[in-house]
Amino acid sequence: MPLLPMYSFEIMRKELFALHNELEALKKKILSEDDLKKMNEHIEKIKKEIQGAR
C-alpha cells in the first residue's frame, strides 16, 4: 500500500514543474548561475525521491 495516494504524487510533480518554470523565468533577473544550479539539483533530487516512493 503506497504511503500517499497516486494523485498526491501527480500534484507534487506538477508543483515541481511549475517551480522549475518559475526558476527559469528568474534566471535572467536576480539569481546567479550557481544558485540556479543548486536549486535545480535540489528539484531533481526531490523528483527522484517522489518517483522512488511510488
N, CA and C of each residue as an Amber inpcrd file, in Angstrom:
protein
   162
   0.8450000  -1.1880000   0.0000000   0.0000000   0.0000000   0.0000000
   0.8840000   1.2430000   0.0000000   0.6870000   2.1310000  -0.9580000
   1.5300000   3.3430000  -1.0100000   1.2770000   4.2450000   0.1930000
   2.2970000   5.0080000   0.5280000   2.1760000   5.9340000   1.6490000
   1.1850000   7.0500000   1.3430000   1.1850000   7.4950000   0.1140000
   0.2690000   8.5560000  -0.3130000  -0.4790000   8.0930000  -1.5540000
  -1.6990000   8.5380000  -1.7360000  -2.4200000   8.1830000  -2.9630000
  -1.6800000   8.7020000  -4.1990000  -1.8880000   8.0350000  -5.3100000
  -1.1970000   8.4070000  -6.5480000  -1.4830000   9.8470000  -6.9600000
  -2.6820000  10.3390000  -6.7040000  -2.9810000  11.7090000  -7.1000000
  -2.0950000  12.6990000  -6.3620000  -1.6630000  12.3490000  -5.1520000
  -0.7580000  13.2330000  -4.4110000   0.5750000  13.3580000  -5.1400000
   1.0590000  12.2520000  -5.7010000   2.3020000  12.3000000  -6.4580000
   2.1480000  13.1620000  -7.7040000   1.0100000  13.0580000  -8.3500000
   0.7660000  13.8830000  -9.5350000   0.7360000  15.3600000  -9.1710000
   0.0970000  15.6920000  -8.0670000   0.0480000  17.0870000  -7.6230000
   1.4540000  17.5860000  -7.3220000   2.2420000  16.7850000  -6.5990000
   3.6140000  17.1890000  -6.2700000   4.4500000  17.3570000  -7.5330000
   4.2780000  16.4430000  -8.4840000   5.0500000  16.5200000  -9.7260000
   4.7060000  17.7910000 -10.4900000   3.4330000  18.1200000 -10.5720000
   3.0080000  19.3390000 -11.2640000   3.5470000  20.5800000 -10.5660000
   3.5550000  20.5690000  -9.2410000   4.0910000  21.7020000  -8.4850000
   5.5880000  21.8640000  -8.7320000   6.3050000  20.7530000  -8.8080000
   7.7400000  20.8230000  -9.0760000   8.0180000  21.3960000 -10.4620000
   7.2470000  20.9840000 -11.4460000   7.4350000  21.5270000 -12.7890000
   7.1100000  23.0150000 -12.8270000   6.0830000  23.4240000 -12.0980000
   5.7390000  24.8470000 -12.0330000   6.8630000  25.6340000 -11.3710000
   7.4350000  25.0770000 -10.3080000   8.5530000  25.7260000  -9.6300000
   9.7510000  25.8400000 -10.5660000  10.0160000  24.7890000 -11.3050000
  11.1260000  24.8120000 -12.2610000  10.9220000  25.9180000 -13.2960000
   9.7190000  26.0580000 -13.7920000   9.4260000  27.1050000 -14.7760000
   9.6090000  28.4970000 -14.1810000   9.2100000  28.6690000 -12.9280000
   9.4000000  29.9610000 -12.2690000  10.8840000  30.2710000 -12.0930000
  11.6610000  29.2700000 -11.7370000  13.1040000  29.4760000 -11.5800000
  13.7510000  29.8550000 -12.9090000  13.3080000  29.2260000 -13.9770000
  13.8390000  29.5690000 -15.2930000  13.5140000  31.0210000 -15.6420000
  12.3260000  31.4720000 -15.2760000  11.9380000  32.8560000 -15.5520000
  12.7950000  33.8350000 -14.7570000  13.1950000  33.4380000 -13.5570000
  14.0270000  34.3020000 -12.7110000  15.5060000  34.2830000 -13.1130000
  15.8680000  33.3250000 -13.9090000  17.2790000  33.1040000 -14.2500000
  17.9760000  34.3790000 -14.7180000  17.3440000  35.1230000 -15.5670000
  17.9690000  36.3100000 -16.1480000  17.8380000  37.5340000 -15.2550000
  17.0800000  37.4190000 -14.1780000  16.7940000  38.5940000 -13.3660000
  17.7030000  38.7300000 -12.1530000  17.6340000  37.7900000 -11.2070000
  18.3050000  38.0300000  -9.9330000  19.2370000  36.9240000  -9.4580000
  19.0940000  35.7220000  -9.9560000  19.8570000  34.6060000  -9.4150000
  21.1310000  34.3530000 -10.2120000  22.1760000  33.9960000  -9.5020000
  23.4210000  33.6400000 -10.1750000  23.2820000  32.2270000 -10.7510000
  24.1640000  31.8860000 -11.6580000  24.1440000  30.5490000 -12.2520000
  24.3570000  29.4800000 -11.1840000  25.2180000  29.7560000 -10.2090000
  25.4900000  28.7920000  -9.1460000  24.2400000  28.5430000  -8.3050000
  23.5120000  29.6200000  -7.9760000  22.2700000  29.4690000  -7.2090000
  21.2580000  28.6290000  -7.9830000  21.1290000  28.9020000  -9.2600000
  20.1830000  28.1490000 -10.0880000  20.5820000  26.6840000 -10.1900000
  21.8740000  26.4380000 -10.3290000  22.3520000  25.0590000 -10.4120000
  22.0000000  24.3020000  -9.1350000  22.2240000  24.9260000  -7.9830000
  21.9050000  24.2810000  -6.7060000  20.4100000  24.0190000  -6.5860000
  19.5840000  24.9840000  -6.9880000  18.1300000  24.8120000  -6.9090000
  17.6620000  23.7010000  -7.8380000  18.1940000  23.6760000  -9.0490000
  17.7970000  22.6340000  -9.9970000  18.2310000  21.2570000  -9.5140000
  19.4190000  21.1570000  -8.9110000  19.8710000  19.8850000  -8.3530000
  18.9290000  19.4350000  -7.2410000  18.4980000  20.3720000  -6.4290000
  17.5760000  20.0410000  -5.3410000  16.2340000  19.5630000  -5.8960000
  15.7380000  20.2300000  -6.9150000  14.4750000  19.8230000  -7.5410000
  14.6040000  18.4210000  -8.1270000  15.7150000  18.1450000  -8.8030000
  15.9260000  16.8190000  -9.3820000  15.9640000  15.7520000  -8.2900000
  16.6070000  16.0580000  -7.1780000  16.6750000  15.1180000  -6.0550000
  15.2730000  14.8150000  -5.5300000  14.4470000  15.8480000  -5.3890000
  13.0820000  15.6560000  -4.8980000  12.2660000  14.8380000  -5.8960000
  12.4370000  15.1090000  -7.1900000  11.7210000  14.3370000  -8.2140000
  12.0620000  12.8550000  -8.0960000  13.3560000  12.5460000  -7.9180000
  13.7840000  11.1510000  -7.7920000  13.1970000  10.5150000  -6.5390000
  13.1290000  11.2680000  -5.4430000  12.5430000  10.7400000  -4.2120000
  11.0590000  10.4420000  -4.3970000  10.3590000  11.3120000  -5.1100000
   8.9310000  11.0910000  -5.3660000   8.7500000   9.8420000  -6.2200000
   9.5640000   9.7150000  -7.2660000   9.4550000   8.5440000  -8.1340000
   9.8180000   7.2740000  -7.3740000  10.8170000   7.3580000  -6.4930000
  11.2250000   6.2000000  -5.7070000  10.1850000   5.7890000  -4.6840000
   9.3720000   6.7180000  -4.2400000   8.3460000   6.4220000  -3.2380000
   7.1630000   5.6740000  -3.8380000   7.0420000   5.7280000  -5.1440000
   5.9290000   5.0220000  -5.7900000   6.1810000   3.5650000  -5.6410000
